[in-house]
Amino acid sequence: MFTSFYYGLQQDIKLFLIPPVLCALFRFVFVVIYGQYSFSTVMSQWKKFYHCFRYGFWWGMDWNTYVLLYSSILVSLPGAFFPAWFSLGDTIRTWGICVYFVILYAAFIGKLIYYYHYRDIYNKTLWMGKNADKKNLLDIFFHQNHGLLVLLSFIPFSILCFYAVHFCLSTPVFPYPVFSSAVAQYAFNTAVVLAAVALFYYCRYGGSFNHAKKPEWDEIPPVVKEDIFLAKATIDDLVALELVWKHPPHELLNHTDEESSPYITTIMPRKDWQEKPQPLELFSRVARGARITPPKHIFFLLAESYEQAPLDPPYANLHIADGGKTFCNDSHTFHIPHFLSAGLLSQPSLVSLLLGIYDAGLEFNETEAFWHGTLPTSLPVQFRKLGYRSAFWYGGELNWGSLQHFLPAVGFDMMFGAPDFSPPDAPRTWLGVYDHIFLEEAGKKIHEMNNDEPTLHFLYTTSNHGPYTIPVDSYGYSVDTVMPDASDAVRHHRMAQRKLGCYWYTDWALFKFIRDMQEKFPDSLFVVTGDHAMHVLPFDCDISHRKNPTLRENIGDFFAIWHPELHADLFAANTIGGHMNILPTLIELIAPKGHEYLSLFPPLTETLTSVVTPHHWLTQTHIGSFDDNLCQTIDSDEEDSFSSTGDWLRPERDGWCELSGWMRRHTEILKPQNQI
């Protein structure tokens, strides 16, 4: 009986050795595709590559060790008692592990696609996919990421796996030793079982019998962690997915008030904040007096994926952001080159801007209580107190993100979805009407509704988004005319041109609209920012000495503000900022002296020493990531110049996130927007 188990266990161990090798191969392919390291770099810095693969091997055992466990328990152990099951053992093992290999391959392919879009391995943004436009995701998959070829690739991969497993199982096993002494025989059998158990736990705990020494992010060897790309390549795909699964965005809702309170107290103006009916009212500020003549129209433009990096001098020869650069160079424009979005994706960024409090992945807009009431920090509510009505203009349908419920509750007087006021035959993507048509039609309606009542117009575009299939050449984009000095690698890279062209198109449509509105309403105030960064620059096309973006290029958002009376002296020489500084800045520019308003964050008319969001932070010298616990100097031009951030800003970040969770748990404090 034990003989069958002994032979079966050897087959299990053979199979157990394959997944780590496959994961290492996937890691190698990932590094080759996205790391773009030269041979000389690998040779001169071989230690970090060695530790990347070594540590990744042991970390991956967190999942791969279960191949040994399940195969032993489900196949070898019952096979020791049932000969018929033993005879089917190799067949069951083959099909079982091939299924596991397909899962590994699917996770790997998914990571390749995910990294292509987000320059990151699996992270919390995965949770936001449940509310994403599924048709748009499919469109991106098939038309931008070669979805059909990806699906077909599972066939040869599965066949190769099947024959590799078959070959592995057909190799000889060690014969079962027979001892003359029964005691020795039982001792050997016991030793085999104990050795198998010890092997499982030793590998499961990352090459140790101590559970506390299991591999984790904070323990990645420093030589590896200094290279943020290689540090992330260390994590096997199923491990990364497990980490995301363990930290859902609504995790804050599971915290009790007792757990949250110490964190929130660190960022509150007063320690007795819980005694107030509405704690946000403690963030009251008093305007110092209008710096400009209050305009009749305020245009707040939130542009899909309009990021800062394309405007930076090293990429000037691409000429895809010339409209933005011209706008920024105007003497009446104030532009901040180091700027952070309120969220990693569109919805949390938008919701944070409108509510005046970080969404922190809690999806306030999808919460029914926020369809009937809102917070006193709301942008439309604050501007109503200054005499402004508010209109929201969206390039898509207002059912996206439940905007048709959320926008009136947050305080907007008027809401418009582009399909409702654009020509019936207006071309559109899955997300919305093409930007230039949306903005042109919105401009016409704004001109028609012009009256003496001051109005804040919040306009949100959609076109600069995958799968980047807008025929931009029809609207003036041409490689030869737009970027004649770009390298051949950029000019002839099909997917890079699609992304660059779409960014150029959004830049063209956005600033054409601004010029038109400046002509019609010359006293207007314009705010332009992106909802988040989206990695448009093709670093695999030799546009830089680097093969990957710096952290600032990876997450840096765009921000600029214009008014005919603006000048740089109004903004305290700030070079850093974030989405949440925009609302108080606008109020400080136009509100009369003594006007009271609410803002959790300071205006850009005051000197900022740091900017903290749920994911990232900025100081005047550094930019960092809370999720990775790494930072770079703000002017770094090297992709591997990372260092540990320390925890000095984390308490503030935790405070803002916990405050958002507290507000989401205590929806009873919400009020209808007309009662605030």
N, C-alpha and C positions, 0 to 999 in steps of 0.2 A: 504493500500500500504506500509506504513512504517512498519507495523507489519512483513511483509515478509522480509524486509531489516533487521529488528531487530533480527529476528530468524537466518537469514543467516549470519549476522555479528558474532553471537555467535559461529556458526559453523566455521567461518573463524578463530576466536580467538583460538578455540580448536586446529585446525590444525597448527596455528602459533606457538603453544607451543611445538610441536613435533620436528621440525628441530634442535632447540638448544640442546634438550636432546640427539638427535641422534649424533650431532657433539661432544657433551661432551663424549658420549660413544665411538666414534671414537678416541677422544683424549686420553681417558683412555686406550684403546687397544694399541694405539701407544706408550704410556708411558710404558705399561707393556711389550710390545715386545722389544722395543729398549732401554728403560730407565733402566730396570733391577734393580730398587730400592728395597732394602730390607724393610721388614715391620717396622723394628726399625728406618730406615732412614725416612720413611714416617711419623712415629709418632713423631720423634724428630724434624723434619723440616716441620711440617704440614702447616706452614704459607705459604711457597713458593708453595706448591701444591694447597692450597686454592686459592691463588691469581692467579695462573696459570689458574685454571678452571674458576674463577670469571672473570678475564680480558678476557680470551678466549671466554666466554659466550657473553660478551658485544661486543667484536670485531666481532664475528661471526654474530651478528645482522646486520652488514653492508650488508649482503646478506639475512639472514633469515627473516628480516622484510618484504622483498618483497613478501613473502608468504601471509602475511596479506593484503598488498596493492593490489596485483594482484587478489587474491581471492575475495576481496571486490569489486573491480572495474569490474572484468570480470564475476563474478557470482552473488553476493548479490545485487549489484546495478541494473543490468538489471532484476534480478529476482523480484525486487520490482515493476516493471512495466509490466512484462510478466509472468503470472502464469505458463505457460508451461515451461519456462526457470527455474522458481523457483523449479518446481517439479523435474527437472533434476540436480538441484544444487549439491546435495551430490555426485552424480555419476561423475559430472565434477570435483568437488573438489578432489575426490578420485584418479581419473586417473591423474589429474594435479600434485598433490603433490607426487604421486608415481613416476612420471617421475623425479621430483626434487630429490627425495630420491635416485633414481638410479644414477643421476648425482653426488650427494654427495658421494655415495658409490664408483663410478668410480674414483672420485678425491682422495678419501681416499686410495683405493687400489693402485692407481698410486703413491701416496706419499710413501706408504710402500715400493714399489719396488724402487722408486727413492732414498729413504733414504738408502736402502740396498746397493745400488751401490755407492752413493756419500756421505753418512753420512751427509746429509743436506736435508732440505725440498726443495720444488720447488724453483729454482733460475734461473739465466740468462742462464745457460747452456742449458735450454730447447730450447732456440732459435736456438741452434746449431744442433738440431735434424733434421732439414729440409735437411741438407746436409750429414747426417749420412747414413751408409749402412743399408737400411731398412731390408734386409734379415738377416743381423747380429742382428739387434734389435729384429726381430721375433724369431731368434734362441735363443737369450738370454731369451726372455720372456717365450718361451715354454720349454726350456731345463734347464734353471737355476732358473726361477721364477715360475715354475709349472703353466704355462699359461692356460692349459686346465682346471685345477681345479679352477683357478681364474675365468675363463669365466663361468664355470658351477655354481659357487657360486652366480652369479647374479639371478639364478632361485629361490632358497630358500629365498634369501634376498627380492626379489620382492614380493613373496607370503607372507612373514611375514609382510612386509610393508602394503600390501593390507588389511590384516585382522586387523592389528593394527589401521589403519585409519578407517576402517569400525566400529571397536569397539568404537573408540573415537567419531565418528560422531553419534553413536547410543545412547550415554549418554544423559540424559535429559538437556534441556535448561531452562533458567529462563523465566517464562511467561511474556508476554507483559503487563505492568501495564496500566490500564485505569483510567484516571482522569476525574472527573466531570466537571472540568473547561477546556475549549479549550485552554486557555492561558497556563495552567499548562501542558497540553498534548503537545503543540508545544514546550514549554520550555524543556520538557523531551526529545523530539525527537532531538531538537537542541543540548542538552547536550550530547546525545549518539553519534551524529555525531562528535562533537568537541572532545569528549573523544577518539573516534576512531582515529581521526587525530593526537591528542596529543600523544596517545599511539604509533602510527607509528613513529613520529619524536623523541620521547623520546628514543625508542629502536634503531632507525636508527642512532642516535648520541651517542650510547653507554651509555645509562642511564643518559642522560643530554639533555637539550633543546638548548645547546650551540654547534653549529657545530664545533667550534674550539677545543672542548674537545673530539672529536671522537678518539677512541683508535688508536694508531699507535706504530710502533716498538720502537721509542725513549722514549715512555711513559710507557712501560712495567714496572711494579713495580721492583725496584732494587733487592729485595729479590729473585725475579724470574730470573732476567737477569743475576745474578751472576752464574746461572746454565744454560749454553748455550743450552743444550739439552732441558730443560724444557721451556726456553724462546721461542725456535722454536716450541715446542709442543703447545704453547699458540695460535699460528696462525692457524685458520681454513683453510682448504685446498683451498676453493674457494677464500678466501682472499689472500692466498699466490699466487695463479695463477693470480689473478688480479694485484698484485704487480709486477709480472714478465711481464705481458702484458703491463703495463704502462711504463716499462723501457726496450724497445728492445735494442739489442746490437748496432744497427745503429742509436741510438738516438743522438750520437755525430754529425752525418751528418746533423742534423737539426739545429745545432748551427751556428750562423753567425760568421764571422771572428772577428767582434767587440765583441761578447760574449766570444769567445775563447781566444782572445789576452791577457787579463790580467792574465789568468791562465798560458798560455805558457810563458809569460815574466818572471814568477817566476823561471823557470828552464832553461832559455836560458842564454848562456854566455854573450850576449850583448842585450841591450834593443832595439837596432835598427834592430833586426833580420828580420823584415818584409821588410826591404829595400834590402835584399839579394835575388838573384835569387833562391838560394837553401839554406834555413836556416840551414839545417843539416850540411853544411860545416863549420859552426861556432863551431862544436864540434871536431875540429881538435886537435890531440894530437901528441906528438913527442916521439918516442921510446927512451928509455935510453940505449939501447944496448943489444944484445943477451945474455941471461943467459945460454943458452945451444947451442950445435951445431945444426944448423937447420937440421931437419931430412928429409930424402927422402920421407917418408910416414907419414902423419898425419891421424890417424883414429879417427873420431868423431862418437861415437856410441850413438844413441838416442834409449833407450830401452823402449818399451811400458810398462807403469805403474810400472817401476822399482823404488820403493820408498825407503826411508831411514829406516823407522821403523823396518823392519825385521833384520837389521844389528845391532840394539841397544842391549846392554848387557842383558836387562830383557827377551829377547826372544831368547837367544842363544840356548836353548834346542830344538828349532824347527828346526834348522840347514837347513833352506831353502835358506840362503844367504851366505853359506860358501865360495863360489867362490868369491863373492864380498868382504867378510871379509879378505880372503887371499890376494886379490889384494890390499886392503887398507892398510894391514899390511906390505906390501913391503916397504923397506927403500927408494925406489925411487918413491913412490906414495904420492901424496898430496890429502888428503880427507877432505872435509868440512862436518861436521855432521848436520849443520843447513843451509838448502839450499832451495830456492824457485823457483818453475817453473814460466815460463813467462805467463802461461795460465792455466785455469782449465781443459781444454780438449786438445786433441792431436793437432788439426789444429792450434789453436792460439799459442800453445807452439812452434810448428815447424816453423810456419811463422815468429814469433818474432825472433827466433834464426837465421833464414836465412836473414831476412831484417835488423836486428840490431835496430829495433824499435818495441815497443809493438803493437801487432795486436789489442789488446783491444776489441776483439769481432767484429771487422770490416770486417773480412774475406777478407783481401787483396788478398789472393790466388784465390778467386772466383770473383775478380773484373777484368774486361777485360783489363782495362788500365794497370794493372800489369802483363799482358801477353805480353806486347810489350815494357815495360820500367821498370826501377827499381830505387831504391834509392842508393845514393853513400855509404851508410852504409852497403850494402849487404855483407854478409860473403864471397861468392866466388869472388866478385869484389875486396875486400880488400886483399884476398890471391893471386889473380892474380898479384897484384902490388908487391908481395914478390916473384914472380916467380913460383907460384904453379898453376897447373891446378886443376880442381875439378871434382869429380865424386859423383853422388848421387845414393845410392843403397837402394831400398825399398823392404820390404818383400811382398808387395801386388802389385796391378795393379797401374800404374801411372795415371790412370784416377781418382783415389781417390783424392778428394780435388782439382781437375783440375791441378794436378801436371805436367801433360804433357805440359801444357801451361805455368805454373808459373815458373817451374825450369829453363828452358832455358833463360827465361826473367830475372830471378834473378842472372844469371851468371854461371850456371853449364855448364861445357864443355861436360859432359857425364851423362846420366841418364839411370838407369836400374831397371826394375821391376822384381821381383823374378820369376814370372810365365814364363817370357821370356827366362831365362837362367837356370832354374832348370829342372830336368828330367820331362817329360810329366806326369808321374804318381806320382809326388811328393805330399804327403798329404798336405792339406791346410785347413784353416778355411775360413769363409766368407771374412776375412780381408787379408789373405795372406798365403804364404807357411810357414810351420813350421820353427821356428827360426833356429834350428840346420842345417837344409838342406839349408835354405836361406844363412846362414853365411858360411857354407862349400863351397857352389857353388860360392858365392861372393869371398871367399878367393882364390879359384882356378883361377878365372878370373883375380883377382888382381895380382896373381903370374905370370900368362901368359902375362899380359900387362906390366910387370915391365920393366922400362927403366930408363934412367938417368934423366928424367924430374920429379921434385918434384911434389907430388900429395896429395891433401886433399881428403880423402874418407869419405863421410858422409853416415853412415849406420843406417837405421831406421827399427827396428823389429816390429812384430805385434802380436806375439802369446800370450802374457800375458794379455788376454782380455776375457771377458765373451763371451760365456757361459761356458768357462773352460772345454771343452770336449776333449781336446787333451789326448790321452792315455799315460800319462806320465810314467806309470809303464813299458811300452815297452822300455823306455829310461833310466831305472835304478832307478825310484822312487819307494820306498817302505816305508810304515810307520815304519816298524820294523827296517829297516836299516838307514833311514834318521833321524827319531826322536824317538828313543827308550825310551828316558827319558820324553817324553811329557805326559801330563795327558790323562787319558782315554777319557775325554770329547773331547779333540782335536783329538785323534787317531780314534775315532769312529763317528765323525761328518762328514757325507758324503759330504755336500757342502763345509765345511771348508777344507776338504782334497783335493777337486777339485781345490780350489783357491790356497791353499798352495803348492800343487803339481805343478801347472802351474807356480807359481813364482819360485819354485825350478828349474823347467825345463828351464826357461828363464835365470836364474842365471848360470846354468850349461852350456847352449849353448853359452851364451855371453862370459864367461871367458875362455871357451875352445877355442873359436875363437881368443881371445886376446893372449892366450898362443901360439897358432899356428902361429900367425902373429909375435909375439915376436921372435920366433925361426927362421922364414924366413927373417924377416926384423928387426934385433935387435936394430937398431938405431931409431926406430919409436917412435912417440909421440902418446899416447892414451888418449882420453877424453871419459869418460863414464858418462852419466846422464840419468835420466828418463824423459819422456815427461810430466808426472804429477803423483801424488799419486793416489792410487785406493783402499785403505783400505783392504789389504789382511789379516790382523791379525784378528782372530776370538775372539773378546773380550767376546762373549757370551759363550765361552768354558773355562772360568776360567784360562786364560793365565796371568791374572793380578788381582790385588785387585780391579781394576776398571772394569766397564762394558762398558765403551766407551773410545775411544782414546782421548789423549790430542790434543790440536790444532796443535802442532808440528807434532805429529804422524799422524794427519789427513791430513795435507797438505805438510809435509816435503818431498822434492825430494832428490834423490841421486846425488852425484857428486864426481868424483875422476879423477885425471890426473896422468899419468905415463910417465917417460922417464928415460933412464939409467943415465942421468946426473942431474936429479931433486933431490932437497933436500928441506926440510921444510923451511929453512931460506930464500928461495926465495919469500915466500908468506906473509910476514909481519904479521905473527902470526894470520892470519884471521881464524875465526871459523864460519863466516856467509858469505853467497854469494847467487847469483842467476844466472839464465840462461844468463842474459844480461851482466854479468861480464866475460863470457867465451871467447868471441871473443877478447876483448882487452888483456886478459891474454895471449892467444896464441901468439898474435902479440908481446907483450912485451917480451915473452920468446925467440922468434926466430928472430925478426927484428933487423937490424943493427942500431947503434946509429944514431939519427937524422932522421930516417924514419918517415914520416908523415902519419898518418892514422886517420880515423874517428871512434869515439865511443861515444855514448850518456852516457855511464856508465864507471866507473873506472875499471882498472884491479885488479885482486886479488894480484898483487904484491905491491899494495898500501893498507894501512889500511882502512877497511870499517867500518864506524860507523853505517850505516843503509842500508837496501835493501828495495826498494819500488816497488811493482808491481801493476797492476790495481786492484788486489783483496786483497793482503796481504802485510804485512811488517815485517821486522826483525830488531832488534837492537842486541847488544851483550848481552842484558839481557832479552828481551821480544820478543814475536811473536804476531802479531795481525791481525785482519780481518777488512777491510774497510767496507765490506758489512754488517757485524753485529755490527761494532763499539765496538768490545771487544778484549781483549788481555789476555795472560797468560805469566808468566815467562817462559823463554826458556827451563829451566830445570824442569818445573812443572811435578809432578807425580800424580796430582789430576785433575779429570775431571771437577770439579765445581769451580776451583780457578780463575774465570774470573773477570776482572775489566774493566771499561770503558776506551777506548783508548785515548780519547781526540782528538783534531784536528791538532796536531802539524805536522804530516806527510801528512795529507790529501791534503794540497795545492800542495805538490810535486806530489802526485799521480794524482790529477786533471790536473796538468800541463802536465804530460806524456800522459795521455789519450786525452787531448785536442790537443796536438801536433800530435798524431796519426790521430785524426779526421781531423785536418787541412791538413795533407798530403793526406788523402783519398779524401778530397774535391778538392784539388789542384793537380790533376793528370797531369796537363799540365807541371809540373816541372820534371816529370819522363824522364829519358833518356835511350836509349838502352844500355845494359850492356857493349857493346864494345866501347861506346863513353864516359864512365866515367873514 
